[in-house]
């Protein structure tokens, strides 16, 4: 279809996040003429306001936590005259303004790298907002109308012809009607990087991944933190054992975790913020961070008029190769509601281009997706979950091994965390895993390889691990499952 002299396939991608820019690189490599329409800067929320900035902030928090929690046990002596004897845990402080300037600098540098990469590949980048025209031309092509933004705002619209359109517009923070962010004291997760001073008392509303990550990070940086959770526990969507470990760690580090408490409103009262709960209680802090999920950016784009089916939540319906219900229109990333992960968005975008341009394509397999919560300790998961096993959706054996028994963990002063493995009873094939540990995001990969390639617990058990290492616990938990399988067979 592409690469012939007669016709070059024209691809228009709306949105320059991981779903958009990764798709653009693939399509350009396959010989298509690619235009990316983006209004915020390439990299999208992932690079500019979400993954990259938050994990950069968390990197600082992690260093402080590691030092605070283990320096005495590891025999490190602190002889700093500024040390506060009334707060023995707080040995080091943080300059939040400096941290946030580094955060923004790294995010922009990453965005510029992406621009350079796609431009080098021959992709045209257009600053503006894209809107789909409702009808298809006789040759199947569509038109995308681009309204300029940024420096070019106010200029004339540009109309692009496209043989295929990829919608990868992401999402924006959900807001509570009576807790509107002001960017100073009531903040959403895009605005926290403008803070120059560390919040004295931070109220975090929402205990999902974003809320838990920020609550843990700011507690580590030195803020007094209250985490308001509307559910029974923090991280209600994660492995229950992992969530229990994290909640215990949060409380032990002095965080006020309020379960079954739903926020109704937040308002400024002088230099304080008052958060009223639905049961009438009021909490007061210096700042409030609202982290109650995201809304897909799918409004006012002409999607439904063009035949693109939306779910009740506003997310775009897609199949396993990223097609929408409208011919020639694909979608990827957070706007699809499939999995709010940069890695999944990128895979959806690449799959869309492979499919449209006639390349070999493997449909999206969500069971092979590894995910990580960047709290301290981190929580990494892959494959089938405890909920799948408990509900009967997957028949699997499970073994959980606390890190306390691991020699490397003892050496490093790591007390919290575990490795959990799920395998099929008959075959021993690994179908899922959970790692709760420092750098769990790095430790989950062997389990991801196992799940993706149908490896057995016997194969993992018989693979060498470094001694001493945290990966030793992965080998050990596999040995326990393999021993159980062998015993059952005997």
N, C-alpha and C positions, 0 to 999 in steps of 0.2 A: 504494500500500500504506500509506504514511504520509501524514499531513496531513488525513485524513478525520475527521469528527466521531465516527464509530463506534469507531474503533480507532487508538490511538497505538502505533507499533512500539516495543517495549522492547528496548534493546541493553544487554548487560552486557559490559564490557571488563575482563579480568583482566590487570593490569600497566599502569603509568602512564608507561612510557618513550615514546620517539618513535613507536613503532608504536601504542601505546595512546592517547596524548593527541591525536595528529593525527587518528586515527580518530574519537575522541570529538567533536572540533570539527566534522568533516564530518557525522557522524550528527546532531548537535544542529542544525546549520544546515539539514539536510534534514527537520527536524521530529520526529525520534525522541526517545524518553525514554531518556536515557543515564546509566548508572552506571559509574564507573570504580572498580574495587577495586584498591587498591595498598597495599603494606606498607612501602615504603622512602621514599616521597616522590615527587611527580610530577617527571618528567624521567628517572627511572630511572637505571641505571648510566651512561648517556650523559652526563647532566647532573651527577650527584652524585659518581661515582667513576671515570669513564672519560674520555670525549671532552673535556668542558669543563674539568675540573681538569688533565688532562695537557697540554692545549694552552695553558692559562694558565701552567703551570710552564715549558713549552717556550718561551713568549713571552719570559720572563725570560732563559732560556738563549740564545735567539736574539740578543737585544740584546748579551749579553756576547760571544758568538762573533763577531758582526759587528765589534764594537769590537776585540777581541783580534787578529783575523786581518787587519784592514785599516788600523788607525790609523796605523801607520808609513808604509805605502805611500801613504795619502791625505794625509800631511803633518801629522797631528795630533800635537802635542807633549804629553807627559805629564810634569808637574812635581809629582808627588805624593810626599812624603817617605816614604810607606808602601810605595812600589813596591819589590818584591823584585828586586835585580839578578841573583840566581841563577835567577829564573824570569821572564824577560823577556816571556813570553806572558801572564802573569797580572797584568794591570794593575788590574783591578777585582775585588772580592770580592762575596760574596752572604750575606745574612742569611736562611738557609733557613726559619727559624721565621716570619719576616715574609712571605716568599714564600708559604708554605703557608697562612698565615692569610688572605692575599689570595685564594688559590686557593679555599679553603672558603667565603669570603664571597661570591665571585662565583658559585660553584656554587649556594649556597642562594638567592641573589637570583634566579638564573635559574629555579630550581624554584618560587619564590614567584610569579614572573611567569606561569609556566605555570598554576599553581593559579588565579590571578586570571583568566586568559584563559578556561579551561574553565568556571569557575564563572559568569563573565559570560555565557557561551554557554548557561547553563542545565543544565550537567552536574552530577550529584551525585557527590561524591568520598567514597569509603568506605575507611577505614583498616582493612586486614585481609588475610587470605589467602583466595583463592577456590578452591573445589573443585567440579567438575562432578558433578552427580548422573547416574547411569548411564542413566536412561530418559528418553524424550520423552513429553510429554503428547499426548493425541489431537489437539490443535490444532497440534502441531509444536513447541510451546515447551519450553524446558528450565529446569531449576532450578540455580542456583549458590548453594552454601552458603558464607557468609563468616564466617570465624573472626576476631574482632577482634584487632588487634595494637596496639603502641604504648601510648598512654595508656588505651585502652579494653580492653587485654588482660585476659582473665579474664571478660569480659562474655559474654552469651549469643550464640550464632550467629544470623546473620540469613539468611533464605532469600529469594533474588531470583528472580523469574520473568523469563525472557528469550526473546524470539522469535529472537534470534541472540546468540551468544557469540563474542567475539574474544579469543583467548589471545595475549598479548603479554608473556610473563613473563621474557624475556631469558635471561641466563646468569650463571654465577659462576666465579671463577678456578679453573682446574684445579690440582690439587696433586700434588706428588711424595710418595708415602707416607712416605718417610724424610727429608722436608724440610718438616715442618709449620710454617707461619708462626706466629710468636709475637707479631707486631705491634711488636717492639722491634728485633731484629737480623735476623731472617728474616722477610721481608715479601712479601705479594702486592701486586698493583697497586692494591688498594683502600686499603692501609695506609700507603703511602709519604707521604701528606699529613699524617701525624701526627708526622713527624720534625721536631725543633726544630733539630738540628745537621746540618750537611752531612756525609754519610758520608765518612770518610777514604779507605777502600778499598771500593768497591762491586763485588760480584760479581753480574752479571746472568745468570741462567740462562734461556736461550731467546732466539733471534735472529729471531723473527718480528717483526711490526710493533710490538707493544707493547714487546718487549725492546729492539729497535733504537732506538725513540723515547726510552725512558728512559735507555738507555746513553749515547746522544748528548747528551741533556739534562744528565745528571749530570756527564759529562766536561766539558761547557761551563761548568757551575756551579763546577767545581774539584775534583771527586772523581777519584781514581785509579780507573779502571774496567776490569774484566776481563769480556768478553762471552763466555759459554760457548755455543757453537753446536754442536748435534748434527749439522748438515749440513755440506756442503762450503763453504758461504758464508753470509753474513748474508742475511736476507730471501729465503729459498729460493723463496717464492711470487711474487716480483716479477720485473720485467724484468731479465735477467741483466746487461745493460750498466749499468743503473741501480744494481743491487746492487754491482757491481764498483767503480763510482765511490764509493759510500758507504763500502764497506769500506776503500778506499784513503784516503778522508778520515779515517775513524775511526783508522786506524793512524798516519797522519801527525800527528794531534792527540794521539797518545800513548796511545791505547786498546790494551789487550792483547786481541786478538781470537783466540780459540781455536776453530779449526774442527774438525769431526769429533770433538767431545768431548762426551759425554753425561753429565750429572750423575746420580749414583746417590743421593746423600744430602747433607744439610746439617745441621750441628749446632753448637750453641753451645759454645764452649770459653772460659770466662771472658768477657772483653769482645771476643772475636773470633768469627768464624764459619768453620768448616772445611767446605769443599765437596769431597766425594770424587767423582771421576769413575769411570765404569764400568771404565776400564782400570787403575784402582788409584792414579792420580795424585791428589794433594790440593792444593787451592788455599786460601789463607787470606785473609780480608778482614775489615773491621770490620762490614760488613752484606752481606746477600744478598737480592736481589730475584728471586722466582720468577715468570717470565712464560712459561708453557708452554701457553697457550691457555685456552679456557673450556668449561664444561659447561652444557648447556641446563637451565633451571629447569622441568623437566617432570615430575619425580617427585612422587608423593603428591598428585596433583590429580584423580585419577579419570579421566584422559584415555582410557586404553585401555579401561577398563570402559564408557566412554561411546561407544566405537567410533572413537576417534581413533587413527589408525595412526601409530606412532613408528618412526623408523629405528633401526638398531642403535646409533647414537651417542646416541640419546635425543632427537634433533631431531624435530619434527613434520613429517610429509609434507604438502605443500600443492601446489595446482595454480597456474596463472598468475593466477588471480583470488583467491588466498589462501584457497580452500576447503580444509578438511581432509577426511578420509574420512567424518566424521560429519556428517549433515545439520544445517544451522543453526550449525555450529561453524567458525569461521575462525581463522587464526593469522597472526601477523606478527612480524618482527624476528629477533633472534638465536636465539630458541627454534626457528626453522624451519631454521637452518643455510644459508639461501640466500646471504646476503652479510652479514657482520657490520659493517654500516654504518648509521648513524642515518638517512641519506637513504633507504636501501632499506627500512628498517623503517617509516618514515613513509609511503612510497609503498605498501607492502603493506597497511598499515592503512587508508589512504584507499581503495585499490582494493576492499578487503573491504566497506567501507560502501557505496560506489557500487554494487557488485554486488548486495548484499542489498537495498538500498533502491530498486533498479530504475532507477538513473541510468545514463547512458552511461558505459561503462568500457573503458579500454584495458588489455589484459593486461600484466603486468610484462615489461618488455624489458630484460634484464640487459646487453645489448650497448651500451645508452646510458648505463650507470652510470659516472660518473667517481669515482675513488677517490684518496686522498692519504695518503702516509706522511709524518708531520710530523717528519722528521729534518732535519738541516741539512747539505747541501741537501735540500729536500723532493723527493719523488718522486710525480708525479701521472700517472694512467693513465686511458684511456678506450677502450672498444671491444675489438677483437681484439688479441691480444698477440703478442709475439715467439714464444712457445711455440706459439701457434695456427698461425703461419706456418711455423715449423720442422717441425712435425708434419704439415703438409699439410692441416690443418682449414680453413685459409683461404689461398687463392692471392692473394698481395699483394706489391707492391713496397715496399721500405723505404729511406728515406734518413735518416741520423743526422747532425746538425750540432752540433759542439761549441760551447758558449757562448763559448769563448776568442776566437772570431772576432767576437763581437758587440760593437759600439762601446760600448753602454751598460754591458755587463758589464765591459769594460776600465775604464771610468770609475769603476765601483763596487768595483773590486778583486775581482770574481768570477772565479775560476779554474776551478771545477769545474761540470760539468753539461752538458746537451745537450738538443736537441729532436729527437724521432724521430717520423716520420709513416709510416703504412701506407696504401696505396691499391690499388684493384683495377687490374690491368694494362690491361684493355680500356677501361674507362670513366673511370678516374682518380678514382672515388668514394672518399672518405676512409672507412676502416673502423676506424682505431685510431690512437692516439698516446701518446707518453710525453714528459713534460717533467721534467727534473731541474734544479732551480734554486731559489734563494730565492723564496718565494711561488709555487711551482709550482701550488699549489691555486687561485690566482687566474688563472694563465696557461693552465690546461687548458680553461677554459670555451669559448673559440672552437673548440677541437677537439671538444668535446662537442656544440656546436651543429652542427658539420660532420657528425659521425657520426650524430646523431639525425635530421638532415634530408637525408642523402645528398648533401651538397655535394661538389663535385669539387676536386681540387688546383688546377685552373685558376681556379675561383671564388675560392679563398683567395689564390692568387698575385696575382690582379688586385684584391684589396681593399687599400685604403691601410692602412699601419701608421704609427704615430708614429715619427719619427726624432729622436734615438736612443731605442730601447726594446728590451726583451727580446722583445716580441711581434714585432719585426722578424725574429727567427730563425724564427718560425712562418711568416711570409710567405716567407722565403728557402728554407726546406726544401720548402715547397709549390712554389716556382718550379723547384727542382731536379727534383722529381718530374714536374712538368708538362712541363719541357724534355725529360726522358727519354721521356715518353709521346709528345710531338710528334715526336721523333726516330725512335721506333719506327714511328710511323704513316707517316713520310716514307719 
